[in-house]
Every structure is written in structure tokens, then in C-alpha cells.
């Protein structure tokens, strides 16, 4: 019984985090669509050229705006280190906030 509750809490935290990252991406695209798209495309290119199994990461699908396959859903959440998608989105968001001196909507 305890394990189920822990998994549920973990899933709730992940869902909340994913929702927050989606909101940040929407905000970035709304604020500066061309530059945001260019930065994301550059980062995605780095990921693909790194030899990592991108399709197997949930946040990769979030970043590129694709729907993961139901037949073979991603088994991992995010990359570690320099390839962390969560960190990339948050850094991009912080840069935009600093440049535009905006209040954070998220």
C-alpha cells in the first residue's frame, strides 16, 4: 500500500513539473517565437548528434512537441548533465526573464 502512494506522489510531482515546463515553453514561444525556435532547434541538434537515444526520453518529446509512441513509450524522463532538457528550458526561461525584466508567470 505504501509503495502505491509513493508512486502516486512521484507521478503527481512529475506531472506538475511537466506542466510547469510546458507553461515556460509556451511563454517563451509567445514572447520571442523565432529566437526560441532557433535555440531549441540548435539544442535538439546537439542531442541528436550526441548519439543519445532521444526518442526514449519523455522531456525530449515535450521539447520537440511530439507525442510519444503508445506502442513504445519513453522509458526515461530526462537526460543528465549538459543534455538535461529541464535545465535547458529553465535556463532559456531565466535568460528571457532577465533580458526582458519580466515577472515570472510560472
C-alpha positions, 0 to 999 in steps of 0.5 A: 500500500505504501509503495502505491502512494509513493508512486502516486506522489512521484507521478503527481510531482512529475506531472506538475513539473511537466506542466510547469515546463510546458507553461515556460515553453509556451511563454517563451514561444509567445514572447520571442517565437523565432529566437526560441525556435532557433535555440531549441532547434540548435539544442535538439541538434546537439542531442541528436548528434550526441548519439543519445537515444532521444526518442526514449526520453519523455522531456525530449518529446515535450521539447520537440512537441511530439507525442510519444509512441503508445506502442513504445513509450519513453522509458526515461524522463530526462537526460543528465548533465549538459543534455538535461532538457529541464535545465535547458528550458529553465535556463532559456526561461531565466535568460528571457526573464532577465533580458526582458525584466519580466515577472515570472508567470510560472 
